[in-house]
């Protein structure tokens, strides 16, 4: 009567259609999720948490708990209102007559509500079985009452119904009219005629009437809330819920039409209990109203308790809900029922039914939207295990349900909707950072997989362009205990590119009962998390380290995301140091250092690979057109200390883009030199290194027009948009040592022989460079002050003659000895662009 009296028949039918459209879409989602696996206690909370993860599940669980709590209070207040209408002392009178003996005031009505709520508490404390029996009895009563009301519309003759309304100086009497079936009455009730609600004194509107009406449709979750108490929830929930929705929709529409055709608007708007006055047996209507509201109040109370119990059992809120876990011997969560009863009792202090209607409706709509979102996510994730036996849904129905819920939330009450979403966001953030990890499975992972696969297929390597080149690093790590700072350093070098930590285990799978790499995977992933690096982990078994690195270079990555740069630690005789426990990520909790890594190699123990194999790995990478970085003494780089030196000059990065082991070919614009410049620039672009300054060293000889070379290099840097300070370094004394060792001056037979062999391999150059020259070059680099945070040097290609590998490695060791953190770089791909 309230809905039809204010909104008229057309708008009332529209309200029912909109409400049941939203509910219908949500029911389809509920049925799909309910038939996709075993359901436990918690209803919608259980569905959402197992589909969307603990953050969404826990936050929506709290919202749904509050919705049921407020809904229970709403129905208790409605029952109090009905009781007071029937037995309350009329306004303005001090003493009642006949059955009108109950005093009316805020505190008395609160007392009546408390008594009725206590009765609901007793029923719920006994358990779900007595609740089920009570609700079945109530269903029979309501069915009989409904049948009586339908008969009354036809059997009752036209009559006037006196209406006593409270007034500021007493009472005001008006007359409503039951006209019987009248076309004139129907015509007058077709359109809306919003008036003042006599219980609250507020002017009604479409949104406020819809908010009250929608609360009569929220029982669709009553069955799913009892999922833990049903024998076959996957069977019962779809059938019971769909049947209830169809039945109530038909009854509401039929009653709306009958009321509009038989009752004038004054009766509908000013006497919400008019059905008693027109019934052929008025007491039965009163009993039906009491039974229906009492059933709804109990349904919401027991639903709230089951949600609270499920939240407590999942430990999402820790000790805050520990008390709600306690159950009786029969399994009834008595403490959850008592806690829910206490919260409902607090809500009863709001006093008026329509005051909390919009809040309850907003909460329920938010829950329904999330149920649709959960089903939509499961459908879009295309997981093979999402196989609900209920198939009458698509992602379109889920999307329509979400849109309908969101639109109606803001139409009903923009303030309540905004506040509810804000509260939901706070709960999401709190649970994201504070809740323990779960083993339910995260739908976000399935959705990410689905999208990543789609975009990886779209990432076409044939469309690569140098403008968009980025380093994609494969760092080979023998034991993370000795490589923590190197792992962190390479993370700064990747510039949003792919970063893979590679490891080779020297074992033969044919001789093992199972894969030994699987138990190690978790330790490596934990290391990545603790070091806070954005890296993947790739482990492999191989008979040798060289074969293992080849495997990883061939197989690491996917599609257009494959490593283009290999990073190795330097091969020397220094004893490895365990820097993992001293790393800032582990200093606060040493017990959390991953234990899956063996102790470091003792200084006297043999190495896992020989010098030939190490240089062979470098040669293999270059043959496979991979850039190569060799990092020496990076474990001595204290990045935090270097970058804190803000007082006096900022830290520097020294860049030597000339091949110091080939002074007769000192060029600055070849592919390798440009790649070296690019890597130094990339490091400088990393957030932690932005304060550092690049210093580029230009080695010049007398009589070679050094200023012209400097200007040319400066123009190159300008074209490449690289900001660096250029420093001229005379090295006549150094090159003189080289020519004294060689057979002749520049341009002689030795140089001509090398030039004929091209720029790919220099087999004779390694033997021509003396140790004395290399030590002098090392001293030249070392003398440049102030000492930098890190140096970038040119890495020459390994010689073609494999017998010269140890000599090549010896020269690299001499060149970088005592330099501190140093990166030797050899690039094979064009990485710089001067175009837009």
C-alpha positions in Angstrom: 0.0 0.0 0.0 2.8 2.4 0.8 4.4 1.9 -2.6 1.3 2.1 -4.6 -0.2 5.0 -2.6 2.8 7.3 -3.3 4.1 6.0 -6.6 0.9 5.0 -8.4 0.4 1.8 -10.3 2.6 2.7 -13.3 5.7 3.6 -11.2 5.0 0.8 -8.8 5.1 -1.7 -11.6 8.3 0.0 -12.9 9.8 -0.3 -9.4 9.0 -4.0 -9.2 10.4 -4.5 -12.7 13.7 -2.7 -12.0 14.1 -4.4 -8.6 13.4 -7.8 -9.9 15.5 -7.3 -12.9 18.5 -6.5 -10.6 17.5 -9.4 -8.4 17.0 -11.7 -11.3 20.4 -11.0 -12.7 21.9 -11.5 -9.3 20.0 -14.8 -8.8 21.5 -16.2 -12.0 25.0 -15.3 -10.7 24.2 -16.9 -7.3 22.9 -20.1 -8.9 26.0 -20.3 -11.2 28.4 -19.9 -8.3 26.4 -22.2 -6.0 26.5 -25.0 -8.5 30.2 -24.8 -9.2 31.4 -26.6 -6.1 30.7 -27.4 -2.5 29.3 -24.5 -0.5 30.1 -24.0 3.2 28.7 -21.6 5.8 28.5 -17.9 4.9 26.4 -17.8 1.8 27.3 -14.8 -0.4 30.4 -14.1 1.6 31.6 -17.6 1.0 30.9 -17.3 -2.7 32.6 -13.9 -3.1 35.7 -14.7 -0.9 36.4 -18.0 -2.7 36.0 -16.3 -6.1 37.6 -12.9 -5.6 40.0 -13.6 -2.8 40.1 -12.6 0.9 40.3 -8.8 0.4 37.0 -8.6 -1.5 35.4 -11.5 0.4 36.3 -10.1 3.8 35.2 -6.5 3.0 32.0 -7.6 1.3 31.4 -10.1 4.2 31.4 -7.2 6.7 29.1 -5.2 4.4 26.7 -8.1 4.1 26.8 -8.7 7.8 25.9 -5.1 8.4 23.2 -5.3 5.7 21.6 -8.3 7.4 21.9 -6.7 10.9 20.3 -3.5 9.7 17.7 -5.5 7.8 16.8 -7.5 11.0 16.4 -4.2 12.9 14.3 -2.8 10.0 11.9 -5.8 10.2 11.7 -5.6 14.0 10.9 -1.9 13.8 8.2 -2.8 11.2 6.8 -5.4 13.5 6.8 -2.8 16.4 5.0 -0.4 14.1 2.3 -3.0 13.3 1.9 -4.0 17.0 1.5 -0.3 18.0 -1.0 0.3 15.3 -3.1 -2.6 16.5 -2.7 -2.3 20.3 -1.3 1.2 20.9 -3.1 3.9 22.8 -4.3 6.4 20.1 -2.2 9.7 19.9 -3.5 12.4 22.2 -5.2 10.0 24.7 -3.6 9.1 28.0 -5.6 6.0 28.7 -6.5 3.3 26.2 -9.7 1.4 25.7 -10.3 -2.2 24.8 -7.2 -3.7 23.2 -5.5 -0.4 22.8 -3.4 -0.6 25.9 0.2 -0.2 24.8 1.8 3.2 25.5 3.4 5.0 22.5 6.7 6.8 22.8 10.3 6.3 21.6 11.4 4.5 24.6 8.3 2.2 24.8 8.7 1.3 21.2 12.4 0.6 21.8 11.3 -1.7 24.7 8.8 -3.6 22.4 11.5 -4.0 19.8 13.9 -5.3 22.4 11.4 -7.9 23.5 10.6 -9.1 20.0 14.3 -9.2 19.2 14.9 -11.3 22.3 12.4 -13.8 21.0 14.2 -14.0 17.6 17.4 -14.5 19.6 15.9 -17.5 21.5 14.8 -19.2 18.3 18.2 -18.7 16.6 20.0 -19.9 19.7 18.2 -23.2 19.6 19.5 -23.8 16.1 18.9 -24.0 12.4 16.5 -26.9 12.7 14.0 -25.1 14.9 14.4 -22.0 12.8 13.5 -24.0 9.7 10.4 -25.4 11.4 9.4 -22.0 12.6 9.8 -20.5 9.1 7.8 -23.3 7.5 5.0 -22.7 10.0 5.2 -19.0 9.2 5.1 -19.7 5.5 1.8 -21.6 6.0 0.3 -18.8 8.0 1.3 -16.2 5.4 0.0 -18.3 2.6 -3.4 -18.6 4.3 -3.4 -14.8 5.1 -2.5 -14.0 1.5 -5.4 -16.2 0.2 -7.7 -14.4 2.6 -6.6 -11.0 1.4 -7.1 -11.9 -2.2 -10.6 -13.1 -1.4 -11.3 -9.9 0.6 -10.8 -7.7 -2.4 -13.7 -9.4 -4.1 -15.9 -10.2 -1.1 -15.8 -6.9 0.9 -18.3 -4.3 0.1 -17.4 -0.6 -0.3 -16.8 1.1 3.0 -15.2 4.2 4.7 -12.2 3.7 6.9 -11.6 6.4 9.6 -7.9 7.3 9.9 -6.5 8.9 13.1 -3.3 10.8 12.4 -1.1 12.5 15.0 -1.2 16.3 15.0 0.8 18.9 16.9 -2.2 19.7 19.2 -3.9 16.3 19.2 -5.1 14.0 16.5 -6.5 14.6 13.0 -9.1 12.3 11.5 -9.4 11.6 7.8 -11.5 9.1 5.9 -10.1 6.5 3.5 -12.4 4.7 1.1 -12.5 1.1 -0.1 -14.5 1.5 -3.2 -14.4 -2.1 -4.4 -13.4 -2.6 -8.0 -13.8 0.8 -9.7 -12.5 2.0 -13.0 -12.5 5.6 -11.6 -10.4 4.5 -8.6 -8.0 2.7 -10.8 -7.7 5.8 -13.1 -6.9 8.0 -10.1 -4.2 5.6 -8.8 -2.4 5.1 -12.1 0.0 8.0 -11.8 2.2 9.0 -8.9 1.2 11.3 -6.1 4.0 11.5 -3.6 3.1 12.9 -0.2 4.4 13.1 3.3 5.1 9.8 5.2 2.9 10.1 8.3 5.4 7.9 10.3 8.5 10.1 9.7 7.0 13.4 8.5 9.3 13.3 5.4 8.3 14.0 1.8 8.5 10.9 -0.2 10.1 10.5 -3.7 10.7 7.8 -6.2 14.1 7.0 -4.6 12.9 6.9 -1.0 9.8 4.7 -1.9 12.1 2.4 -3.9 14.4 2.1 -1.0 11.6 0.9 1.3 10.1 -1.3 -1.4 13.5 -2.9 -2.2 13.8 -4.2 1.4 10.9 -6.5 0.7 12.9 -8.1 -2.1 16.2 -8.8 -0.3 15.2 -12.2 0.9 16.8 -13.8 -2.1 20.0 -14.4 -0.1 18.1 -16.1 2.8 18.6 -19.5 1.3 22.3 -19.0 0.4 23.0 -17.6 3.9 22.0 -21.0 5.3 24.3 -22.8 2.9 26.2 -24.3 5.7 23.0 -25.8 7.2 21.6 -27.2 4.0 22.1 -30.9 3.1 22.5 -30.2 -0.7 23.1 -26.4 -1.1 24.0 -26.8 -4.8 20.7 -28.4 -5.4 18.4 -26.4 -3.0 19.7 -22.8 -3.5 19.0 -22.5 -7.3 15.5 -24.1 -7.1 14.4 -22.4 -3.9 15.7 -19.0 -4.8 14.3 -18.9 -8.4 10.9 -20.2 -7.2 10.8 -17.6 -4.4 11.7 -14.7 -6.8 9.1 -15.7 -9.4 6.4 -16.2 -6.7 6.9 -12.9 -4.9 7.1 -11.0 -8.2 3.8 -12.3 -9.3 2.2 -11.7 -5.8 3.5 -8.1 -5.6 2.2 -7.2 -9.1 -1.2 -8.8 -8.4 -1.6 -7.0 -5.0 -0.5 -3.7 -6.6 -3.2 -3.9 -9.2 -5.9 -5.0 -6.8 -5.1 -2.1 -4.4 -5.1 0.5 -7.1 -8.4 -0.8 -8.4 -10.2 -0.8 -5.0 -8.6 1.8 -2.6 -8.4 5.5 -2.9 -5.1 7.3 -2.4 -5.9 8.7 1.1 -6.4 5.1 2.4 -3.2 3.9 0.7 -1.0 6.8 1.8 -2.3 7.4 5.4 -3.1 3.9 6.7 -0.4 1.3 6.0 -2.5 -1.2 7.9 -5.6 -0.8 5.8 -5.7 -4.5 4.8 -7.0 -5.3 8.3 -9.9 -2.9 7.7 -11.0 -4.5 4.4 -10.3 -8.1 5.3 -13.2 -10.6 5.8 -11.3 -11.8 9.0 -9.2 -8.8 10.3 -7.3 -10.7 13.1 -5.9 -13.1 10.5 -4.3 -10.2 8.6 -2.7 -9.0 11.9 -1.3 -12.4 12.5 0.0 -12.6 9.0 1.8 -9.3 9.2 3.4 -10.3 12.5 4.4 -13.6 11.2 5.9 -12.2 8.0 7.9 -9.5 9.7 9.0 -11.9 12.5 10.2 -14.4 9.9 12.1 -11.7 8.0 13.7 -10.5 11.2 14.8 -14.0 12.2 16.1 -14.7 8.7 18.3 -11.6 8.7 19.5 -12.3 12.2 20.5 -15.9 11.5 22.0 -14.9 8.2 24.1 -12.2 9.9 25.3 -14.8 12.5 26.3 -17.3 9.8 28.3 -14.6 7.9 30.0 -13.5 11.1 30.8 -17.1 12.0 32.3 -17.7 8.5 34.4 -14.5 8.7 35.7 -15.6 12.2 36.5 -19.1 11.0 38.5 -17.8 8.1 40.7 -15.6 10.4 40.6 -12.6 8.1 40.3 -10.2 11.1 42.5 -12.1 13.5 41.6 -12.0 17.2 38.9 -9.3 16.6 36.3 -12.0 15.7 37.9 -14.9 17.6 34.9 -15.1 20.0 32.5 -15.7 17.1 34.1 -19.0 16.3 32.6 -20.7 19.4 29.8 -23.2 18.6 27.4 -25.4 20.6 27.7 -29.1 20.8 25.4 -29.4 17.8 27.5 -27.0 15.7 25.3 -23.9 16.1 27.5 -20.7 16.2 25.9 -19.4 19.4 28.5 -16.6 20.0 28.0 -15.3 16.5 24.3 -15.3 17.1 24.7 -13.3 20.3 27.1 -10.8 18.8 24.8 -10.3 15.9 21.9 -9.8 18.3 23.9 -7.1 20.2 24.6 -5.2 17.0 20.9 -5.4 15.9 20.0 -4.1 19.4 22.3 -1.1 18.8 20.7 -0.4 15.4 17.2 -0.4 17.0 18.1 2.9 18.7 17.6 4.6 15.3 13.9 4.3 16.1 12.1 4.7 12.7 11.7 2.1 9.9 12.3 4.4 6.9 15.3 6.0 8.6 17.6 3.0 7.9 15.8 1.7 4.8 18.1 3.5 2.4 21.2 2.4 4.2 20.1 -1.3 4.2 19.1 -1.1 0.5 22.5 0.4 -0.4 24.4 -2.3 1.5 22.3 -5.1 -0.2 22.8 -3.5 -3.6 26.5 -3.4 -3.1 26.6 -7.0 -2.1 24.5 -8.0 -5.1 26.8 -6.0 -7.4 29.8 -7.9 -5.9 28.1 -11.3 -6.4 27.6 -10.4 -10.0 31.2 -9.2 -10.2 32.4 -12.5 -8.8 30.5 -14.5 -11.4 31.6 -12.1 -14.2 35.3 -12.6 -13.1 35.0 -16.3 -13.1 33.4 -16.3 -16.5 35.9 -13.9 -18.0 38.8 -15.8 -16.5 37.8 -18.8 -18.7 39.2 -21.2 -16.1 38.6 -24.9 -17.0 37.4 -25.6 -13.5 34.5 -23.1 -13.7 31.8 -25.6 -14.8 28.6 -24.7 -13.0 25.7 -27.1 -13.6 23.4 -24.0 -13.8 24.0 -22.7 -17.3 21.3 -20.0 -17.7 23.7 -17.1 -17.4 26.2 -15.2 -19.4 28.7 -12.4 -18.8 26.1 -10.1 -20.2 23.7 -10.9 -17.3 26.4 -10.4 -14.8 27.3 -7.0 -16.3 23.7 -5.9 -16.4 23.3 -6.9 -12.8 26.4 -4.8 -11.8 25.3 -1.8 -13.8 21.7 -2.0 -12.4 22.9 -2.3 -8.8 25.3 0.7 -9.1 22.8 2.9 -10.8 20.1 2.2 -8.3 22.5 2.7 -5.4 23.2 6.3 -6.4 19.6 7.0 -7.4 18.4 5.9 -4.0 20.9 7.8 -1.9 24.1 9.3 -3.4 25.4 10.0 0.1 24.8 6.4 1.4 26.2 5.0 -1.8 29.4 7.1 -1.6 29.9 6.4 2.1 29.4 2.6 1.5 31.9 2.6 -1.3 34.4 4.5 0.8 33.9 2.1 3.7 34.3 -0.8 1.3 37.6 0.7 0.0 39.0 1.1 3.5 38.2 -2.5 4.3 39.8 -3.6 1.1 43.0 -1.8 1.8 43.1 -2.9 5.5 42.6 -6.6 4.5 45.1 -6.3 1.6 47.9 -5.2 4.0 46.9 -7.0 7.3 45.1 -10.2 6.4 47.0 -13.5 6.2 47.5 -15.1 2.8 44.9 -17.7 1.9 44.8 -20.9 -0.1 41.5 -20.3 -1.7 42.9 -19.2 -5.0 42.8 -15.7 -6.4 40.6 -14.8 -9.3 43.0 -11.9 -10.0 45.7 -14.4 -10.9 43.4 -16.1 -13.4 42.3 -12.8 -15.0 45.9 -11.6 -15.2 46.9 -14.8 -16.9 44.1 -14.4 -19.3 45.0 -10.8 -20.2 48.8 -11.4 -20.3 48.4 -14.3 -22.7 46.2 -12.2 -24.9 48.7 -9.3 -25.0 51.8 -11.5 -25.3 50.2 -12.9 -28.5 49.8 -9.3 -29.7 53.5 -8.5 -28.9 55.0 -9.1 -32.4 58.8 -9.2 -32.4 58.7 -8.3 -36.1 57.4 -4.9 -35.1 60.2 -4.1 -32.8 61.8 -0.7 -33.3 65.0 0.7 -31.8 63.0 3.7 -30.4 61.3 1.4 -28.0 64.2 -0.8 -27.1 64.6 -1.7 -23.5 67.0 -3.9 -21.7 65.7 -7.4 -20.9 68.1 -9.0 -18.5 69.1 -12.6 -17.7 71.3 -12.5 -14.6 73.0 -15.8 -13.9 73.2 -16.5 -10.1 75.2 -19.4 -8.7 74.2 -18.7 -5.0 72.1 -15.7 -4.0 74.0 -15.5 -0.7 76.9 -14.0 -2.6 74.9 -11.9 -5.1 72.3 -9.9 -3.2 73.6 -6.5 -4.2 74.2 -7.6 -7.8 70.6 -8.7 -8.0 69.5 -5.3 -6.7 71.9 -3.4 -9.1 70.6 -5.3 -12.2 67.0 -4.5 -11.1 68.0 -0.8 -11.5 69.4 -1.5 -14.9 66.3 -3.2 -16.4 64.3 0.0 -17.1 60.9 -1.6 -17.0 62.1 -4.5 -19.1 62.1 -8.2 -18.5 64.3 -9.4 -15.6 65.0 -13.1 -15.1 67.2 -14.6 -12.4 68.7 -17.7 -13.9 70.3 -20.6 -12.0 71.9 -23.9 -13.3 71.8 -27.0 -11.1 74.6 -29.5 -12.1 72.7 -32.8 -11.9 71.4 -35.4 -14.2 67.6 -36.0 -14.1 68.1 -39.6 -15.3 69.9 -40.4 -12.1 67.3 -38.7 -9.8 63.9 -39.9 -8.5 62.3 -36.5 -9.0 62.9 -33.0 -10.1 65.2 -31.3 -7.5 64.3 -27.8 -8.8 60.7 -27.8 -7.6 61.5 -27.5 -3.8 63.9 -24.7 -4.6 61.4 -22.6 -6.5 59.7 -21.3 -3.4 63.0 -20.2 -1.9 63.8 -18.2 -5.0 60.4 -16.6 -5.2 60.6 -15.6 -1.5 64.0 -14.1 -2.2 62.5 -12.0 -5.0 59.7 -10.8 -2.7 62.1 -9.9 0.1 64.6 -8.1 -2.1 61.7 -6.3 -3.7 62.9 -6.8 -7.2 60.6 -7.2 -10.2 62.1 -10.4 -11.5 61.1 -13.8 -12.8 62.9 -17.0 -11.7 64.2 -19.6 -14.2 65.9 -22.7 -13.0 67.4 -25.5 -15.1 69.3 -28.8 -14.8 72.3 -29.3 -17.0 75.5 -31.4 -17.1 77.6 -28.1 -17.2 77.0 -24.5 -16.4 77.7 -23.5 -20.1 75.0 -25.9 -21.3 72.6 -24.6 -18.7 73.2 -20.9 -19.7 72.6 -21.9 -23.3 69.3 -23.5 -22.3 68.2 -20.4 -20.5 69.2 -18.1 -23.3 67.2 -20.2 -25.7 64.1 -20.8 -23.5 63.7 -18.0 -21.0 60.9 -15.6 -21.7 57.9 -15.9 -24.0 57.0 -14.4 -27.3 58.3 -10.8 -27.5 59.5 -10.9 -24.0 62.9 -12.7 -24.1 66.2 -11.7 -22.6 68.4 -9.7 -24.9 71.2 -9.1 -22.4 73.2 -11.7 -20.3 74.7 -10.6 -17.0 77.4 -12.6 -15.3 79.4 -12.1 -12.2 83.1 -11.8 -12.7 85.4 -14.8 -12.7 88.2 -14.2 -10.2 89.9 -15.8 -7.2 88.2 -13.6 -4.6 86.4 -15.5 -1.8 82.7 -15.1 -2.0 81.1 -13.1 0.9 77.6 -13.9 2.3 75.9 -10.5 1.8 72.4 -11.9 2.0 72.0 -11.7 5.8 73.5 -8.2 5.8 71.2 -7.0 3.1 68.7 -4.3 4.4 65.8 -6.5 3.5 66.9 -9.1 6.1 68.6 -7.0 8.8 65.3 -6.6 10.8 64.4 -10.3 10.7 67.4 -12.6 10.1 65.3 -15.7 10.8 63.4 -14.9 7.6 66.5 -15.4 5.3 65.5 -18.1 2.8 67.0 -21.3 4.0 66.8 -23.1 0.7 70.2 -21.9 -0.4 73.4 -23.8 0.4 76.4 -22.1 2.2 78.8 -20.3 0.0 81.8 -22.1 -1.5 84.8 -22.2 0.7 87.9 -20.3 -0.7 89.8 -23.5 -1.0 87.0 -25.4 -2.8 87.1 -25.9 -6.5 84.9 -23.8 -8.7 82.0 -25.1 -10.7 83.3 -23.9 -14.0 86.7 -23.4 -15.6 88.0 -20.2 -17.2 87.5 -21.8 -20.7 83.8 -22.5 -19.8 83.3 -19.0 -18.4 84.7 -17.2 -21.5 82.8 -19.8 -23.6 79.5 -18.6 -22.1 80.4 -15.0 -23.1 81.2 -16.2 -26.6 78.0 -18.2 -26.8 75.9 -15.2 -25.8 77.5 -13.0 -28.4 77.0 -15.7 -31.1 73.3 -15.7 -30.1 73.3 -11.9 -30.6 72.8 -11.2 -26.9 74.5 -8.3 -25.2 76.8 -9.2 -22.4 77.6 -7.5 -19.0 80.2 -8.7 -16.6 79.9 -7.3 -13.1 82.9 -7.2 -10.8 82.9 -6.3 -7.1 79.2 -5.2 -7.2 78.9 -6.8 -3.8 81.1 -4.0 -2.4 78.6 -1.4 -3.8 76.7 0.1 -0.8 74.0 1.8 -2.9 72.3 3.3 0.1 75.5 4.9 1.4 76.6 6.1 -2.0 73.3 7.8 -2.7 73.1 9.4 0.7 76.2 11.4 0.1 74.1 14.5 -0.6 76.2 17.0 1.3 79.2 17.1 -1.0 79.5 16.3 -4.6 76.8 13.9 -5.7 77.9 10.3 -6.7 79.3 9.8 -10.1 79.1 7.1 -12.7 82.3 6.8 -14.8 81.9 5.8 -18.4 84.8 4.6 -20.6 83.3 4.0 -24.1 86.7 3.1 -25.7 88.2 -0.4 -26.0 91.1 -0.1 -23.6 92.5 -3.4 -24.7 92.6 -2.3 -28.3 94.2 1.2 -28.4 94.8 1.0 -32.1 91.0 1.1 -32.7 89.8 3.7 -30.2 86.4 4.6 -31.7 83.5 6.1 -29.7 80.6 5.6 -32.1 80.5 1.9 -32.7 77.6 -0.3 -31.6 79.3 -1.5 -28.5 80.2 2.0 -27.3 76.7 3.3 -27.9 75.3 0.4 -26.0 77.7 1.1 -23.1 76.5 4.7 -23.1 72.9 3.6 -23.2 73.3 1.3 -20.1 75.0 4.0 -18.1 72.2 6.4 -19.1 69.5 3.8 -18.1 71.1 3.4 -14.7 71.1 7.2 -14.3 67.4 7.2 -15.1 66.5 4.8 -12.3 64.8 6.5 -9.4 67.6 5.6 -6.9 70.3 6.9 -9.2 68.8 10.2 -10.5 71.1 12.3 -8.3 74.2 10.6 -9.8 76.2 12.4 -12.5 77.6 10.8 -15.7 81.3 11.4 -16.5 82.4 10.4 -19.9 86.1 9.9 -20.5 87.6 10.8 -23.9 91.1 9.3 -24.4 93.1 11.5 -26.6 96.6 11.5 -28.0 98.8 14.5 -28.9 98.4 15.9 -32.4 94.9 14.3 -32.9 92.8 17.5 -32.5 91.3 16.6 -29.1 88.9 19.6 -29.0 87.4 18.5 -32.3 86.9 15.0 -30.9 85.4 16.5 -27.8 83.0 18.6 -29.8 82.0 15.7 -32.0 81.3 13.6 -28.9 79.4 16.4 -27.3 77.2 16.7 -30.4 76.6 12.9 -30.3 75.5 13.1 -26.6 73.2 16.0 -27.5 71.6 14.0 -30.3 71.1 11.1 -28.0 69.7 13.4 -25.2 72.3 12.1 -22.7 73.5 14.6 -20.1 77.1 13.8 -19.2 80.3 15.7 -18.4 83.1 15.0 -20.9 86.6 14.8 -19.5 89.7 14.6 -21.8 92.2 12.0 -20.7 95.7 12.1 -22.3 97.0 8.6 -22.8 100.1 9.0 -24.9 102.2 7.3 -22.3 99.8 4.3 -22.2 99.6 3.8 -25.9 103.4 4.1 -26.2 103.7 1.0 -24.1 101.5 -0.8 -26.5 103.4 0.2 -29.6 106.7 -0.7 -28.0 105.4 -4.3 -27.5 104.0 -4.5 -31.1 106.2 -5.2 -34.1 105.7 -1.8 -35.6 104.1 1.6 -35.4 100.4 2.3 -36.2 99.5 1.2 -39.7 102.2 -1.4 -39.8 101.8 -5.1 -40.8 100.3 -6.2 -37.5 97.5 -3.7 -37.7 96.8 -4.5 -41.4 96.6 -8.2 -40.5 94.0 -7.4 -37.8 92.0 -5.2 -40.0 91.8 -7.9 -42.6 90.2 -10.2 -40.1 87.4 -7.7 -39.6 85.8 -6.5 -36.4 84.1 -9.7 -35.3 87.1 -11.5 -33.8 90.6 -10.3 -33.0 92.7 -13.4 -32.5 96.1 -11.7 -32.5 95.1 -8.6 -30.4 95.0 -10.6 -27.2 98.6 -11.8 -27.6 99.8 -8.3 -28.6 98.6 -6.5 -25.5 101.1 -6.8 -22.7 100.5 -7.0 -19.0 102.4 -3.9 -18.5 100.1 -2.0 -20.9 97.0 -3.4 -19.2 98.2 -2.5 -15.8 98.9 1.0 -17.0 95.4 1.3 -18.5 94.1 0.1 -15.1 96.1 2.8 -13.3 94.8 5.4 -15.8 91.2 4.5 -14.9 91.9 4.3 -11.2 93.5 7.8 -11.1 90.4 9.6 -12.3 89.0 11.2 -9.1 86.8 11.5 -7.3 86.1 7.8 -7.0 82.8 6.9 -8.7 80.0 4.8 -7.3 80.3 2.5 -10.3 82.4 2.3 -13.5 81.3 1.2 -17.0 84.1 -0.2 -19.2 84.2 -1.6 -22.7 84.3 -5.4 -22.9 86.1 -6.7 -26.0 85.0 -9.8 -27.8 86.7 -13.1 -26.7 89.3 -14.3 -29.1 88.4 -16.9 -31.8 91.2 -19.2 -30.6 89.8 -21.0 -27.5 93.3 -21.6 -26.2 93.6 -17.9 -25.6 90.5 -17.8 -23.3 92.6 -17.9 -20.0 94.8 -15.0 -21.3 91.8 -13.0 -22.3 90.3 -13.5 -18.8 93.6 -12.6 -17.2 93.7 -9.3 -19.1 90.2 -8.5 -18.0 91.2 -9.2 -14.4 94.2 -6.9 -14.7 92.2 -4.2 -16.3 89.5 -4.1 -13.5 91.7 -4.9 -10.5 91.1 -2.6 -7.6 88.6 -0.5 -9.5 85.7 -1.2 -7.1 82.2 -1.8 -8.6 82.7 -2.2 -12.3 80.6 -3.3 -15.2 82.2 -4.6 -18.4 79.8 -4.1 -21.3 79.6 -5.5 -24.8 76.7 -4.7 -27.0 75.7 -6.3 -30.3 72.4 -4.6 -31.0 71.5 -1.0 -32.0 69.8 0.6 -29.0 69.9 4.4 -29.5 67.8 6.6 -31.8 67.8 10.2 -32.7 64.3 10.1 -34.2 61.0 11.1 -32.7 
